[in-house]
Amino acid sequence: MPVRKSIPMRKCTGCNEMKPKKELVRVVRSPEGEVSLDLTGRGAYVCRSSECLAKAIKAKRFEKAFSCEIPSEVYQKMEEEMKNGG
């Protein structure tokens, strides 16, 4: 029998849908407390759409995931990175 590889699934913090990990963008918090988009490491996930990012920001889901308050400048930077292909 052929070996079936499972596709890693993650939940988008914006739309709350389970999607393949490769379709999502990871948001991470560094040990220094800086929050940013990242391609490797551990973090919260969001779809590659500005709508899902906006939903996650509005619902403060990143703040809940990282147990800290996130400045609006960080969200603005995330939005810019997402538009530029983050």
N, C-alpha and C positions, 0 to 999 in steps of 0.2 A: 504494500500500500504506500502511496506517496505521502510524504510528510507535509502536513499543513502548517504553515506559519501563521500565527495570529497577528492581526494588525493592532498595534497599540492604540487605544482609544482614550481620549481626554474630554472633559466637559468644558465647553466655552463658558466663561464667566458672564458673558453678555446675554446670549440666547438660551443658555442652559441645555444645549443639545450636545450629545456625545458625537464626536467626530474623530476621524483619524488624526493622530498626533501631528503628522506632517502637514496637515491643512491648517494648523493653528499657529499662532505666534505666542511665545512664552514671555511672560512678564516676571522679572525677578527682583528680589531685594538683596542688596549686598550686605555684608556684615557691618558696613558703615552706615547702613540705613538708606542708601540710594536705591530708588526704584527705576527700572528701565526695561526696554525690550531686550531679549536675549535669544540666541539661537541654540545655546547649549546650557546645561545645568537644570536645576530644579526650580519650579515656580508655578504661578497660576497661568492658565491658558485663555486665549481669546481668539475668535475667528479673525481672519485677515480682512475684516470689513470695519469701516468707520462706525456703522450702526451698532455693531456688537460692542465695540470699544466704548461708545457713548452710553449704551445701556449699563455696562459694567461700572463706568465712572459714576453715573447717576445713582445707581443702587449701592455705591461704595463697596463693591465686592472685592476690589483689590485691598482696600483698607482692612476689610474683615479677614481676607486671606493672609495678610502680612502682619496683622495686629498692630498697625501703626497708622498715623494720620499722614496722608500724602499731599504735599503742596500742589496747588493748581499749576505751577510752572512745570512740574514733572508730567502732569497729564498733557499739557500743551506740547512738551517735547515728545511724548509718546505718540500723540496725534500726528505730529510732523514726521516722525520716523515711519509710522504706518503708511502715510501718504507717499513717502519716498521708497517704499518697498521693504521697510523694516525687516 
